[in-house]
Amino acid sequence: GNDSLFNYISNIVDSVEQRIYFSGLNVTEKRNVWISKFNDLKTSSLLDTNQISYLDYLISVHSIDLYDTASTYHQNFYANFNSFWENGLNYFNEIELYLIFMELSNHLIYQLWSDPESTVGAIFGGGGGTSIKTCDCSGGSRYTCGRITSVYMAGIEIEYGDCNSVTCADSKYGCGFGWGWGCTGVCSF
């Protein structure tokens, strides 16, 4: 079913291969894979009821129309993304929210919750100032380009750059929230 499809894709190590496989799914499968991701997160004993409610909210707004780039829903979702992000910051920190919104696999967020220090280093190169992804953002997007600038005991500081559209090997889907947008650019800060 959908959970096994989610498990299969999220266990593919190479993120490009994940996105290629995901791009081949129909819109219902794409939506259901992300619903499985959110439901998987909800099983964590580390989440409080407010965080679980926020994940339920994400499930409720995650429509198959997100994957129809010509749909009004897709355009409105993009236009209202800031409110989804800002609302999410009431329940999760920026790294957690990035991993919830932008990464299909839950491996990194579970690793972050169990070993934050080494996970931050693994994700962001340890020294700070490195981009989360290279040639893996949606042109014009701000949220798909983030980098850690400082790590503190109480948290982190993230600087967001811009995703500039360039000629690169892109995919029709695989970037942005729920991978509902194409990967068409590179990050600049």
Secondary structure, DSSP 8 states (H G I E B T S, - for coil): -HHHHHHHHHT-S-HHHHHHHHHTS-HHHHHHHHHHHHHHHHT-TT--HHHHHHHHHHHHH--GGGG-TTSHHHHHHHHTHHHHHHHHTTTS-HHHHHHHHH-S-SHHHHHHHH-HHHHHHHHH-SSS---S-SS-B-TT-STT-EEEEEEETTEEEEEE-EEEE-S---EEEEESGGG-EEE-EEEE-
